[in-house]
């Protein structure tokens, strides 16, 4: 089986880290459980300029390296690989953060996983040609059996794979999303995901 895994808020605790960054930078306090939108600009009530500053700060190497691992992520992903599954991380992070993201994965024991950047949210201004920076055409040629994703905004990237089983990693911003496809299921943690795969 081939498994698509999102990076932020599936493998690492990005939104939790960003609540602290926003408080430090702008004095805005939003508890993690109150982060209701995947779009952090909306969740934190930021101006365009503040949001841009937040994204710059949040993608600095030392900040990316500091993100905590989601409990059980590396253990379960390595067990899945040991069972013969192929695991690819498809992140919406900009390609400029590829090397730092790769370093985070390697330091968390996930060196056997391929990492690809895909501009899921139309944030990248320019496209850099690379084996690991996917255009939409590149991505749509890929096929997966399972996808582990937290963002309802990313579900549109699964429409070309009608048989895909989508594991929605439980986060405050996806608990109210309406599921009309029987191939989608909410998953509380990595052990539950492993049991379903």
C-alpha positions in Angstrom: 0.0 0.0 0.0 1.1 3.6 -0.7 0.3 6.1 2.1 0.1 9.9 1.8 0.8 11.7 5.0 0.5 15.4 5.7 3.3 16.9 7.7 1.9 19.7 9.9 -0.5 18.7 12.6 -0.3 15.0 11.6 3.4 14.3 12.2 4.2 17.4 14.2 2.4 19.8 16.5 2.5 22.9 14.3 -0.7 24.7 15.4 0.3 24.2 19.0 3.6 25.9 18.3 1.9 28.7 16.4 -0.3 29.6 19.3 2.8 30.3 21.3 4.4 32.3 18.4 1.3 34.4 18.0 1.2 35.2 21.7 4.9 36.1 21.7 4.7 38.3 18.5 1.4 40.0 18.9 0.1 39.4 22.4 -2.8 37.4 21.1 -3.8 34.4 23.2 -5.9 31.7 21.6 -5.8 28.3 23.4 -5.0 25.4 21.1 -8.5 23.8 21.6 -10.0 27.1 20.4 -8.2 27.1 17.0 -11.3 26.7 14.9 -10.0 27.3 11.4 -7.1 25.7 9.5 -6.4 29.2 8.2 -4.4 30.6 11.1 -5.1 34.2 9.9 -8.8 33.6 10.7 -8.1 31.6 13.9 -5.9 34.3 15.4 -7.7 37.3 13.9 -4.6 38.6 12.2 -4.2 41.3 9.6 -2.6 40.4 6.2 0.7 42.0 7.4 0.6 40.1 10.7 -0.1 36.8 9.0 2.8 37.4 6.6 5.1 38.1 9.6 3.8 35.0 11.4 4.5 32.8 8.3 8.0 34.1 8.0 8.7 33.5 11.7 7.1 30.1 11.7 9.3 28.9 8.8 12.6 30.0 10.2 14.9 26.9 10.5 15.2 26.9 14.3 11.4 27.3 14.7 10.7 24.5 12.3 13.2 22.2 14.1 11.5 23.0 17.5 8.1 21.6 16.6 7.1 18.7 18.9 6.3 15.3 17.3 2.7 14.3 17.3 2.6 11.4 19.9 3.2 8.0 18.2 3.8 9.4 14.7 7.4 8.2 14.0 6.8 4.9 15.8 3.7 4.0 13.8 5.1 5.3 10.5 8.2 3.2 10.9 6.1 0.1 11.8 4.0 0.7 8.6 7.2 0.9 6.5 8.5 -2.3 8.2 5.3 -4.0 7.2 6.1 -3.1 3.6 4.0 0.0 3.0 5.4 3.0 1.1 5.0 6.3 3.0 5.3 9.7 1.3 4.9 13.0 3.2 3.1 15.6 1.0 3.4 18.9 2.7 1.9 22.3 1.9 5.0 24.0 3.3 6.9 26.1 0.8 9.8 24.4 -1.0 12.1 26.9 0.7 11.6 25.0 3.9 12.4 21.6 2.3 15.9 21.1 3.8 14.8 22.1 7.3 11.7 19.9 7.1 13.8 17.0 5.8 16.2 17.5 8.7 13.3 17.4 11.2 12.1 14.1 9.7 15.6 12.6 9.8 16.1 13.6 13.4 12.8 12.0 14.4 13.8 8.6 12.8 11.8 9.1 9.6 14.7 9.1 7.2 13.1 6.3 5.1 10.1 8.5 4.1 10.1 10.6 1.0 9.2 14.3 1.5 7.4 16.3 -1.3 6.3 19.9 -1.3 3.0 20.7 -2.9 1.5 24.2 -3.0 -1.8 23.1 -1.5 -2.9 26.5 -0.4 -1.6 28.8 -3.1 1.0 30.4 -0.9 4.1 30.0 -3.2 4.8 32.9 -5.5 7.3 31.0 -7.7 7.8 27.4 -8.6 11.2 25.9 -8.2 11.8 22.8 -10.4 12.9 19.9 -8.2 12.2 16.2 -7.8 10.7 17.0 -4.4 8.7 20.1 -5.4 5.5 18.9 -7.0 3.5 20.7 -9.6 -0.2 19.9 -9.5 0.3 17.8 -12.6 3.1 15.8 -10.9 0.9 15.3 -7.9 -2.2 14.2 -9.9 -0.1 11.4 -11.5 0.5 10.0 -8.1 -1.8 7.3 -6.6 -2.3 6.4 -3.0 -4.3 3.8 -1.1 -4.5 5.8 2.2 -4.2 9.5 3.1 -3.6 10.9 6.6 -4.6 14.6 6.6 -5.9 17.1 9.1 -7.1 20.0 6.8 -10.5 19.9 5.2 -9.1 22.4 2.7 -6.8 19.7 1.4 -9.5 17.1 0.7 -10.0 18.5 -2.8 -6.6 16.9 -3.7 -8.1 13.5 -3.2 -10.9 13.8 -5.7 -8.9 12.0 -8.5 -8.6 8.9 -6.3 -12.2 7.7 -5.6 -11.0 4.5 -3.8 -8.7 6.4 -1.5 -9.2 5.8 2.3 -8.8 9.2 4.1 -7.9 9.2 7.7 -8.8 12.6 9.2 -6.4 13.2 12.0 -8.4 14.7 14.9 -7.8 18.4 15.3 -10.1 21.2 16.7 -10.6 22.7 13.2 -11.9 19.5 11.6 -14.2 18.1 14.3 -17.2 19.8 12.7 -16.4 19.0 9.1 -19.2 17.1 7.4 -18.2 13.8 6.0 -20.4 12.5 3.1 -17.9 10.0 1.7 -17.8 6.6 3.4 -14.0 6.4 2.6 -13.4 9.2 5.1 -13.1 8.6 8.8 -12.0 10.6 11.9 -9.0 9.2 13.7 -8.0 10.1 17.3 -4.4 9.1 17.2 -1.7 7.2 15.4 -2.4 3.8 17.0 -6.0 4.0 15.7 -4.7 4.8 12.2 -2.4 1.8 12.3 -5.2 -0.5 13.3 -7.3 0.7 10.3 -4.5 0.3 7.8 
